[in-house]
Amino acid sequence: LVEGRDVKVKSLEGLMDVGVGLWEGMLAEEAERRYPTLYRQWRLDPMLATPPEGEPIGEAQERLLTAFEKAWAES
């Protein structure tokens, strides 16, 4: 994204994928087979369902907003 532009690249702590816990590395079909009800709930509304040992979407959202706010304040 920054190639050929005069911009500074900065890595931000807190910017990472949402943790999907035990679903990590599984194909969607396997998660659906092993956790049918939870998987369907999560697909319908990720705010209301969290994968086993995963990160709730609300917490991930807060983590990302905090990282952006911190970066903005430091710039």
N, C-alpha and C positions, 0 to 999 in steps of 0.2 A: 504493500500500500504506500510505502514512503519512498520507494525507489525513484530516483530522479528529482526528489523534492528536498528542499533545504529545511528539514524538520528533525527534531530530536525524538528518538524512540525511547519510550519509558515503559518499563514493566510495572504493573500495578499489583501489589499484594491484594488478594481478595477476588481477582478476576480469574475465575476458573469455572469449569462446567458444574452444573448442579450434581451433587452426589446422589447416585441412584442406588447406593447400598448393594444389596444382594443381587440386584438386576445388572450390575456392572458386567459388561462383556457378554451378556445374554442377547440373543436375537429377540426381537419383539414377540415372535411366535412362541418361544420358549417361556418368556415371562408370562404371557397370556395363558399358556397351558399350565404352568406351575402355580400361578396366582390369579385365577380367572376373575374373581369378583373384584379384587383390589386393582388389577390391571385395567379392567373396564372403568372402574370409578376414576382412576388416575387419568385415563384417556378422555373421559367426559369432562373432568374438572380437576386439574392438577393441584389446585389450591386446597382441595378438600381431601386428597388422598396422598399418602407418602409411601414410596417403595420401602420394603423391609430394610431397616438399618440405613435408610436414605436420608437426605436432607429435605425438610419441608420447603416447598417453593417460596413461602413467605420469608423464611430465614435466608434463602439464597437471594431473594430480591433485596432484602435489607443489607446483606453482605456486599452486593454489587453497588447499591446506592451509596453505602459508606465509603467504598473504594473510590467511586467517582467524586464524591464530595471532598474527600481527603486530597485527591489529586488536584481538584479545582482550587482548593484553598492554598495548596503549595505552589500553584503556578503564578 
